[in-house]
Amino acid sequence: MTTGGAGPADGNDDLAVAQRYVAEVMAEIDEEVRRRRASGDLPARVERELDELFLRYSPMASRFGGLDEALRAVESTSYIDPVVPVASSRAGGALVKRAIRQASLWYVGWLTAQVNQFTAAASRALRALDDRVQAVQVQLDRQRVPPAPVLETAWAHRPGAWWVEAVVAELSSQPGRVLHAAADDGWLVRRLLDAGVDAYGVEPRPGRIDRASAAELDLREEPVLEHLGAITPGALGGLVLTGVVDGMHAGERSALMEAARRTIAPGGTLVVHSLSQAAFDAEDAPIEADAAGGRPLRARTWAALLERQGFGASVRPGPSGLDYLVVAVAGERHASEGR
């Protein structure tokens, strides 16, 4: 990479080259995945299983992992063995290596013994720290406010709703993958696929995805924010949120908008469908509205929040005044900040 006399500028250049190389590799992988997905060589079930395996076993990047897994990796590699192997493919090589090992073992052994003592003590200290952190986490989990429920209404969240065709029209020419949350049984994902959109869905409510739908479509049962947090920056061409944002409190909403800003590529589209306050307070409102920690925002508030995140937003009110649609396009500025 750099020589001993290289300055900070050279280091920055090397980092930029490495980042460009990684971006090129990721782009090639994405292109190959799109090609295989289009030709049917990569079924949704297989892709979902590969994603789950990668997220579970990738070191220090797993949403299933944590400090405990990192400590196990440290403990498994903390011992340094001073007795080096002597096997050799050359005649007499093993004999020479054995003689060198025997002559230097007392010195190397003295050094490695001290290093092993230090690593063992450090591992014990880190393990004690992990126990403390785990105890604190248990207390925080007991006090944590549950996430906002998905607010689904029969008249607003169905294939024949007024906003569905508008969403399909906005996304029909959108390159890249499009995510729908909350996807329910995948009815909107299916509609987008019929329009030629590379769509998949995430459903945070357990038991809403049946096996038949999961086999036919790419549907995943997991929290929306958790899923967005595992996505590569700029990997989405579009994001559709229905029933997700209505009951969120301010902290959840900010985290969701930050995740959208990070994951949607420049020129990508964010669609937010939300109930109005009148629908939220109506007699036929979903019972989850009573358990929600927040309340729906006004349409113009959504537009203002998204513009602060670097989106260009427009609002489309529903015919009854009980819901509305916000369509926002990601600009270049938000993408460069999120990378």
C-alpha positions in Angstrom: 0.0 0.0 0.0 2.2 2.9 1.3 5.9 3.1 2.0 7.5 4.0 5.3 7.9 7.6 4.2 4.4 8.1 2.9 2.4 10.9 4.5 -1.3 11.1 5.5 -2.4 12.2 2.1 -1.0 8.9 0.6 -2.9 7.0 3.3 -6.1 8.7 2.3 -5.5 7.9 -1.4 -5.0 4.2 -0.5 -8.2 4.3 1.5 -10.1 5.9 -1.4 -8.7 3.2 -3.8 -9.8 0.4 -1.5 -13.3 1.9 -1.1 -13.7 2.2 -4.8 -12.5 -1.4 -5.3 -15.0 -2.6 -2.7 -17.8 -0.6 -4.3 -16.9 -2.2 -7.7 -16.9 -5.7 -6.3 -20.3 -5.1 -4.6 -21.7 -3.7 -7.8 -20.6 -6.8 -9.7 -22.2 -9.0 -7.1 -25.4 -7.0 -7.2 -25.5 -7.3 -11.0 -24.9 -11.0 -10.9 -27.7 -11.4 -8.3 -30.1 -9.4 -10.5 -29.2 -11.5 -13.5 -29.8 -14.8 -11.7 -33.0 -13.5 -10.1 -34.4 -12.4 -13.4 -33.5 -15.8 -15.1 -35.0 -17.8 -12.2 -31.6 -19.3 -11.2 -31.9 -17.8 -7.7 -35.2 -18.6 -6.0 -36.5 -16.3 -3.3 -36.2 -19.0 -0.7 -32.6 -19.7 -1.5 -31.7 -16.0 -1.5 -33.4 -15.5 1.8 -31.5 -18.4 3.4 -28.2 -17.1 2.1 -28.9 -13.7 3.6 -29.7 -15.2 6.9 -26.6 -17.4 6.9 -24.4 -14.4 6.0 -25.9 -12.2 8.7 -25.6 -15.0 11.3 -22.0 -16.0 10.6 -20.2 -12.9 9.3 -17.8 -11.8 12.0 -18.6 -8.6 13.9 -21.4 -7.8 11.5 -24.2 -10.1 12.7 -27.4 -8.8 14.1 -27.5 -12.2 16.0 -24.0 -11.7 17.5 -22.4 -9.4 20.0 -19.6 -9.1 22.5 -20.0 -12.7 23.7 -19.2 -14.0 20.2 -16.3 -11.6 19.9 -14.9 -12.8 23.3 -15.2 -16.4 22.3 -13.1 -15.6 19.2 -10.5 -13.8 21.4 -10.3 -16.7 23.8 -10.0 -19.3 21.1 -6.9 -17.5 19.6 -5.3 -16.1 22.8 -2.9 -18.9 23.4 0.5 -18.8 21.6 2.2 -22.1 21.2 6.0 -21.9 21.4 6.5 -25.4 20.0 6.6 -24.7 16.3 6.0 -27.5 13.7 9.0 -29.1 12.1 7.5 -30.9 9.1 9.4 -30.3 5.9 9.1 -31.3 2.2 12.9 -31.1 1.8 15.4 -33.8 2.7 16.9 -33.1 6.1 14.6 -30.1 6.6 12.8 -31.6 9.5 16.0 -32.4 11.3 17.3 -28.8 10.9 14.0 -27.3 12.1 14.0 -29.6 15.1 17.5 -28.5 16.0 16.6 -24.8 15.7 13.4 -25.3 17.7 15.3 -27.1 20.5 17.9 -24.4 20.6 15.5 -21.5 20.8 12.6 -23.1 22.8 13.8 -21.8 26.1 13.8 -18.2 24.8 10.6 -18.3 22.8 8.9 -20.2 25.6 9.8 -17.5 28.1 8.3 -14.8 25.9 5.1 -16.7 24.9 4.5 -17.6 28.6 4.3 -13.9 29.5 2.1 -13.1 26.4 -0.2 -16.0 27.3 -0.5 -14.7 30.9 -1.5 -11.3 29.6 -4.0 -12.5 27.1 -5.6 -14.8 29.7 -5.9 -11.9 32.2 -7.3 -9.6 29.5 -9.9 -12.2 28.4 -11.0 -12.6 32.0 -11.4 -8.9 32.4 -13.4 -8.6 29.2 -15.6 -11.5 30.2 -16.3 -9.8 33.5 -17.2 -6.6 31.6 -19.5 -8.6 29.3 -21.3 -10.0 32.3 -21.9 -6.5 33.6 -23.1 -5.3 30.2 -25.4 -8.2 29.9 -26.9 -7.4 33.3 -27.5 -3.8 32.3 -29.0 -4.9 29.0 -31.5 -7.1 30.9 -32.6 -4.2 33.0 -32.9 -2.0 29.9 -35.0 -4.6 28.1 -37.4 -4.7 31.0 -37.9 -1.0 30.8 -37.9 -0.6 27.1 -40.9 0.8 25.4 -42.2 -1.7 22.8 -41.9 -0.8 19.1 -44.8 1.0 17.5 -47.4 -1.5 16.2 -48.4 -1.8 12.5 -51.7 0.0 12.0 -53.6 -1.8 9.3 -57.1 -0.9 8.1 -59.2 -2.9 5.7 -60.2 0.1 3.6 -56.7 1.6 3.3 -54.4 -1.5 3.0 -55.8 -3.6 0.2 -55.1 -4.1 -3.5 -57.9 -1.8 -4.6 -57.0 1.2 -2.4 -56.7 4.5 -4.2 -52.9 4.9 -3.6 -51.8 1.5 -4.9 -51.8 2.3 -8.6 -50.0 5.6 -7.9 -47.2 3.7 -6.1 -46.9 1.1 -8.9 -46.7 4.0 -11.4 -43.9 5.7 -9.4 -41.8 2.5 -9.1 -42.5 0.8 -12.4 -39.3 2.3 -14.0 -37.3 2.3 -10.8 -33.9 0.4 -11.0 -32.8 -1.6 -8.1 -34.6 -3.5 -5.5 -37.8 -2.1 -3.9 -38.7 -3.0 -0.3 -42.3 -3.0 1.0 -42.9 -2.8 4.8 -45.2 -4.0 6.3 -45.8 -6.5 3.5 -48.5 -8.7 5.2 -49.1 -11.6 2.9 -47.2 -9.9 0.0 -50.1 -8.5 -1.9 -48.3 -5.3 -2.9 -45.0 -7.2 -3.6 -47.0 -9.4 -6.0 -48.5 -6.3 -7.7 -45.1 -4.7 -8.1 -43.6 -7.8 -9.5 -46.4 -8.0 -12.1 -45.4 -4.5 -13.1 -41.7 -5.5 -13.6 -40.4 -4.2 -10.3 -37.7 -6.2 -8.5 -39.7 -6.1 -5.2 -39.6 -8.0 -1.9 -41.2 -7.5 1.5 -40.6 -7.4 5.2 -43.3 -8.1 7.7 -42.6 -7.4 11.4 -45.7 -9.1 12.8 -45.3 -12.8 13.5 -47.4 -15.3 11.7 -48.6 -13.0 8.9 -46.6 -14.7 6.2 -47.8 -18.1 5.2 -45.5 -20.8 3.7 -47.1 -20.6 0.2 -46.5 -16.9 0.0 -42.9 -17.1 1.3 -42.1 -19.8 -1.3 -43.5 -17.8 -4.2 -42.3 -14.3 -3.1 -39.3 -13.0 -1.3 -41.0 -12.2 2.1 -39.1 -11.9 5.4 -40.4 -11.8 8.9 -38.3 -9.4 10.9 -38.4 -5.9 12.4 -38.3 -3.2 9.8 -35.5 -1.1 11.4 -33.4 -4.2 12.0 -33.7 -5.3 8.4 -32.8 -1.8 7.1 -29.8 -1.7 9.5 -28.4 -4.8 7.7 -28.7 -3.4 4.2 -25.7 -2.0 2.3 -25.8 1.8 2.0 -27.5 2.8 -1.3 -28.6 -0.7 -2.1 -32.4 0.0 -2.4 -34.0 1.6 -5.4 -37.2 2.2 -3.5 -38.9 1.8 -0.1 -42.6 1.7 0.5 -43.9 2.1 4.1 -47.5 1.3 4.8 -49.0 1.0 8.3 -45.5 1.4 9.8 -45.1 5.1 10.6 -48.5 6.1 11.9 -48.1 5.2 15.5 -44.3 5.8 15.9 -42.9 8.1 18.5 -40.4 10.7 17.5 -37.3 8.6 18.2 -38.5 5.6 16.1 -39.5 7.9 13.3 -36.1 9.6 13.2 -34.3 6.3 13.2 -36.5 5.1 10.4 -35.8 8.2 8.3 -32.1 7.9 8.9 -32.2 4.3 7.8 -34.1 5.2 4.7 -31.6 8.0 3.9 -28.8 5.6 4.2 -30.2 2.7 2.2 -31.9 4.4 -0.7 -29.7 5.1 -3.7 -29.5 8.5 -5.4 -32.7 9.0 -7.5 -34.4 6.2 -5.5 -38.0 6.7 -4.3 -39.4 6.6 -0.7 -43.2 6.2 -0.5 -44.9 6.8 2.9 -48.6 6.0 3.2 -50.1 7.2 6.5 -53.5 7.6 8.1 -54.6 11.1 9.1 -55.4 12.1 12.7 -59.1 11.8 11.8 -58.7 8.2 10.8 -56.6 7.5 13.8 -59.4 8.7 16.1 -62.3 7.2 14.2 -64.5 4.4 15.7 -63.3 1.9 13.1 -59.6 2.7 13.7 -57.5 -0.5 14.3 -57.2 -1.4 18.0 -53.4 -1.1 17.8 -53.9 2.7 17.6 -54.7 2.7 21.3 -51.4 1.0 22.1 -49.3 3.3 19.8 -46.7 5.5 21.4 -47.2 8.3 18.9 -49.7 9.7 16.5 -49.8 10.4 12.8 -48.0 13.4 11.4 -49.6 15.9 9.1 -48.7 15.5 5.5 -46.8 18.8 5.2 -44.8 17.8 8.3 -43.7 14.6 6.6 -42.7 16.6 3.5 -40.6 19.0 5.7 -38.9 16.1 7.5 -38.0 14.3 4.3 -36.7 17.5 2.7 -34.3 17.9 5.7 -33.0 14.4 5.0 -32.2 15.3 1.4 -35.4 14.1 -0.3 -37.6 16.0 -2.7 -41.1 15.3 -1.4 -44.6 15.7 -2.7 -47.9 15.0 -1.0 -51.0 13.4 -2.4 -54.1 13.5 -0.1 -56.6 10.6 -0.3 -60.1 11.2 -1.6 -61.8 10.9 1.8 -59.2 12.9 3.7 -58.5 10.0 6.0 -55.1 9.1 4.6 -52.4 10.5 2.3 -49.4 9.5 0.3 -45.9 11.1 0.5 -43.6 10.4 -2.5 -40.0 11.5 -2.0 -37.0 11.2 -4.3 -33.5 10.8 -2.9 -31.0 13.4 -4.0 -27.3 13.2 -4.5 -26.5 15.0 -1.3 -28.1 12.5 1.1 -26.3 9.6 -0.6 -22.8 11.0 -0.2 -23.5 11.8 3.5 -24.7 8.3 4.1 -21.7 6.4 2.7 
